[in-house]
Amino acid sequence: MSALTYPQSIVIGALQGITELFPISSLGHSVLVPAWIGGSWSDLVTQGNSDTGTPYLAFVVALHVATALALLIFYWRDWVAIIGGFVTSIRNRRIDTSTQRLAWLIVVATIPVGILGLLLEHPLRTLFATPLIAAVFLTLNGLVLIAGEALRRRQSMTLAEYGRQHEAAEQGATVATRRRTIDSLSYKEAGGIGLVQCLALLAGISRSGVTMVGGLVRGLDNEDAAKFAFLLATPVIFAAGVLKLPQLAGPQGDGILGQALVGAIVAGVAAYVAVKFLTKYFETRTLLPFAVYCLVAGLLSIARFA
């Protein structure tokens, strides 16, 4: 794939870093954007033997590793505490703190996507990573985000109504504090959210989006659902990238190592900026703008590539 230019690697790197964390599907955009631009951009997606992996997918893998590193840097304090809690819980053979419990929630939630990813990631990506199918799944991603947001609103209204009916007026303010925290999730709920994350193996379905919806369904608010989604994404993206990074050292990396390095740097910076923005955004705002974007972009792409 020596035709990959440095400007292309910069654009795709920025696209990957942003869309991996924004709930709008990085894999879907890495397929759709080159297809929309056409010409040599579209050729990037189709070059190579899809049965053994394409140079473009090898290039995208490098971008994934950079994205995971950005998440590790942003949440480094959390990860130091989580890893410490995990080690301490094993040494003491019990779970005593909320941090230790969070560590095991992440482990449990990572198991489903870890197993299915190893078994199905390559077949699903080569089978469904086409512009039309990615457009269909991007549209479905928008519908999933709308459904999750609608459920969150209904739960909030139910809680407020409960507060009005069963709390004294002076205790009404406590209703707002009844939201669930991440460490209050059960291991079964964490496993369910991890299973939902497997949908991101399909081009057009957002990992952060469906994981956030899984958290909203279990009673988390947007802020905590987003943080849990980003924490869950970190080991999955990093492990998948590291396992496949050797592909760049083989024939698939011929002529693109420099472009991959530049793209990875851009992706890492873009991902750091994106997660910093989103953590503030979800303190007060919702998934609806992203849902509308996915529906519009998905439907337009279906009309374009059908």
C-alpha positions in Angstrom: 0.0 0.0 0.0 2.8 2.4 -0.9 0.2 4.7 -2.4 -0.9 5.7 1.1 0.3 9.3 1.4 1.3 11.3 4.5 -1.7 13.7 4.2 -4.0 10.6 4.0 -2.4 9.1 7.1 -2.9 12.4 9.0 -6.5 12.6 8.0 -7.3 9.0 8.8 -5.3 9.2 12.0 -7.3 12.2 13.2 -10.5 10.5 12.1 -9.6 7.3 14.1 -8.7 9.2 17.2 -11.9 11.1 17.3 -14.4 8.5 16.1 -13.1 5.7 18.3 -14.2 7.7 21.4 -17.1 9.6 20.0 -20.1 7.2 19.8 -20.1 7.2 16.0 -17.9 4.1 15.1 -14.3 4.5 14.1 -14.3 1.3 11.9 -17.4 2.5 10.1 -15.9 5.9 9.4 -12.6 4.3 8.3 -14.6 2.5 5.6 -17.1 5.2 4.7 -14.9 8.3 4.5 -12.5 6.9 2.0 -15.4 5.5 0.0 -17.1 8.9 0.0 -13.9 10.7 -1.2 -13.3 8.1 -3.8 -10.3 7.7 -6.1 -7.1 6.7 -4.4 -8.8 7.0 -1.0 -11.3 4.3 -1.9 -8.6 2.1 -3.2 -6.9 2.1 0.2 -9.8 0.0 1.7 -9.8 -2.6 -1.0 -6.1 -3.2 -1.5 -4.6 -6.5 -0.4 -5.9 -10.0 0.3 -8.9 -9.8 2.7 -8.5 -13.4 3.7 -5.1 -12.8 5.3 -5.6 -9.1 6.2 -5.2 -5.9 4.2 -2.5 -3.3 4.5 -5.2 -0.7 5.3 -6.4 -2.8 8.3 -2.7 -3.2 9.4 -2.4 0.6 9.3 -5.6 1.1 11.3 -4.3 -1.3 13.9 -1.4 1.1 14.6 -3.9 3.9 15.0 -5.8 1.7 17.6 -2.7 1.3 19.7 -2.2 5.0 19.8 -5.8 5.6 20.8 -5.4 3.1 23.7 -2.2 4.8 24.8 -4.1 8.1 24.9 -6.8 6.6 27.1 -4.1 5.2 29.4 -2.4 8.6 29.7 -5.7 10.4 30.3 -6.9 7.9 33.0 -3.5 7.1 34.4 -4.5 7.8 38.0 -7.5 5.5 37.7 -5.5 2.8 36.1 -2.8 2.9 38.8 -5.5 2.5 41.4 -7.4 -0.2 39.4 -4.2 -2.3 38.8 -3.2 -1.8 42.4 -6.6 -2.9 43.6 -6.6 -5.9 41.3 -3.2 -7.1 42.6 -4.2 -6.4 46.2 -7.5 -8.4 45.8 -5.6 -11.4 44.5 -3.0 -11.2 47.2 -5.6 -10.9 50.0 -8.1 -13.2 48.2 -10.9 -10.9 48.8 -12.5 -7.7 47.6 -12.6 -5.0 50.2 -12.8 -1.6 48.4 -14.7 0.0 45.6 -11.5 0.2 43.5 -10.9 -3.5 43.8 -14.5 -4.2 42.8 -14.1 -1.8 39.8 -11.0 -3.8 38.7 -12.9 -7.0 38.7 -15.9 -5.5 37.0 -13.6 -4.5 34.2 -12.1 -8.0 34.0 -15.5 -9.6 33.9 -16.8 -7.1 31.2 -13.7 -7.7 29.1 -14.0 -11.5 28.9 -16.9 -11.6 26.3 -15.3 -9.2 23.8 -11.9 -10.8 24.4 -13.2 -14.3 23.5 -15.5 -13.2 20.6 -12.9 -10.8 19.3 -10.3 -13.5 19.0 -12.7 -15.8 17.2 -14.8 -13.4 15.1 -13.0 -10.1 14.6 -11.2 -10.9 11.3 -14.2 -12.8 9.7 -16.6 -10.0 10.7 -14.3 -7.2 9.5 -13.6 -8.8 6.2 -17.2 -9.8 5.6 -18.9 -6.6 6.7 -16.3 -3.8 6.2 -18.0 -2.6 3.0 -19.4 0.9 2.5 -23.0 -0.2 2.2 -23.0 -2.5 5.2 -21.1 0.0 7.3 -23.8 2.6 6.4 -26.6 0.2 7.5 -24.9 -0.5 10.8 -24.1 3.2 11.3 -27.9 3.9 11.0 -28.6 1.1 13.4 -26.1 2.6 15.8 -28.0 5.9 15.7 -31.2 4.0 16.6 -29.5 2.2 19.5 -28.2 5.6 20.9 -31.8 7.0 20.7 -33.2 4.0 22.5 -30.6 4.2 25.2 -31.2 7.9 25.8 -35.0 7.4 25.8 -34.6 4.7 28.5 -32.4 6.9 30.6 -34.9 9.7 30.4 -37.8 7.4 31.4 -35.7 6.1 34.4 -35.0 9.7 35.5 -38.7 10.6 35.2 -39.6 7.5 37.2 -37.1 8.3 39.9 -38.3 11.9 40.1 -41.9 10.8 40.4 -41.0 8.4 43.2 -39.3 11.3 45.0 -42.4 13.5 44.7 -44.7 10.8 46.0 -42.6 9.2 48.7 -40.2 11.9 50.0 -40.9 14.9 52.1 -40.4 18.2 50.3 -37.2 18.9 52.2 -35.8 15.6 51.2 -36.5 16.0 47.5 -33.0 17.1 46.8 -31.7 13.7 47.7 -33.5 12.2 44.7 -30.8 13.5 42.4 -28.1 11.6 44.4 -29.8 8.2 43.9 -28.1 7.5 40.6 -26.0 4.4 40.5 -22.2 4.5 40.6 -20.0 2.3 38.4 -18.8 0.2 41.3 -22.4 -0.6 42.3 -22.9 -2.7 39.2 -23.1 -6.4 39.7 -20.7 -8.8 38.0 -23.6 -10.1 35.9 -24.4 -6.6 34.7 -20.8 -5.9 33.9 -20.7 -9.1 31.9 -23.8 -8.0 30.0 -22.3 -4.6 29.2 -19.1 -6.4 28.0 -21.3 -8.7 25.8 -22.9 -5.6 24.3 -19.5 -4.2 23.5 -19.0 -7.1 21.1 -21.3 -5.4 18.7 -18.5 -3.0 17.9 -16.9 -5.8 15.9 -19.3 -4.8 13.2 -18.3 -1.8 11.1 -20.7 1.0 11.8 -21.4 0.1 15.4 -19.7 2.3 18.0 -17.8 0.6 20.8 -18.2 3.5 23.2 -21.8 4.1 22.0 -23.2 0.6 22.7 -21.2 0.3 25.9 -22.6 3.6 27.1 -26.1 2.5 26.3 -25.4 -0.7 28.2 -24.5 1.4 31.2 -27.5 3.7 30.8 -29.8 0.6 30.7 -28.3 -0.5 34.1 -29.0 2.9 35.7 -25.8 4.8 35.2 -26.0 8.4 34.1 -24.3 9.7 31.0 -21.1 10.7 32.8 -20.5 7.4 34.5 -21.6 5.4 31.5 -19.1 7.2 29.4 -16.2 6.7 31.9 -17.0 3.0 32.2 -17.1 2.8 28.4 -13.7 4.4 28.1 -12.2 2.3 30.8 -13.5 -0.9 29.2 -12.3 0.2 25.8 -8.7 0.7 26.9 -7.6 -2.9 27.5 -9.6 -4.2 24.5 -8.2 -1.7 22.0 -4.7 -2.0 23.3 -4.6 -5.8 23.4 -6.2 -6.1 19.9 -3.7 -3.6 18.5 -0.6 -5.2 20.1 -1.6 -8.7 18.9 -1.9 -7.5 15.4 0.9 -4.9 15.3 3.4 -7.5 14.0 1.5 -7.4 10.7 3.1 -4.0 10.0 6.5 -5.8 10.2 5.5 -8.2 7.4 4.5 -7.7 3.8 1.4 -5.7 4.8 3.6 -3.0 6.2 5.8 -2.5 3.2 6.0 1.1 2.2 3.7 2.4 5.0 5.7 2.3 8.2 6.5 6.0 8.1 2.8 6.8 7.3 1.7 4.5 10.1 3.9 6.3 12.6 2.6 9.7 11.6 -1.0 8.5 11.6 -0.5 6.9 15.0 0.8 10.2 16.5 -2.1 12.2 15.1 -4.6 9.5 16.3 -3.1 9.6 19.8 -3.3 13.4 20.1 -6.8 13.4 18.6 -8.0 10.7 21.0 -6.6 12.6 24.0 -8.4 15.7 23.0 -11.6 13.8 22.3 -11.7 12.0 25.7 -11.0 15.3 27.5 -13.9 16.9 25.6 -16.3 14.0 26.1 -15.7 13.7 29.8 -16.8 17.3 30.2 -19.6 17.0 27.6 -21.3 14.1 29.3 -21.4 15.9 32.7 -24.4 17.8 31.4 -25.3 16.6 27.9 -26.6 13.4 26.2 -26.1 11.0 23.3 -28.9 12.6 21.1 -26.6 14.8 18.9 -24.5 11.7 18.1 -27.6 9.7 17.4 -28.9 12.3 14.9 -25.5 12.4 13.2 -25.4 8.6 12.8 -28.9 8.5 11.4 -28.2 11.3 8.9 -24.8 10.1 7.9 -26.0 6.5 7.7 -29.0 7.1 5.6 -27.1 9.4 3.2 -24.4 6.7 2.9 -27.1 4.0 2.2 -28.5 6.2 -0.6 -25.0 6.8 -1.9 -23.7 3.2 -1.9 -26.9 1.1 -2.4 
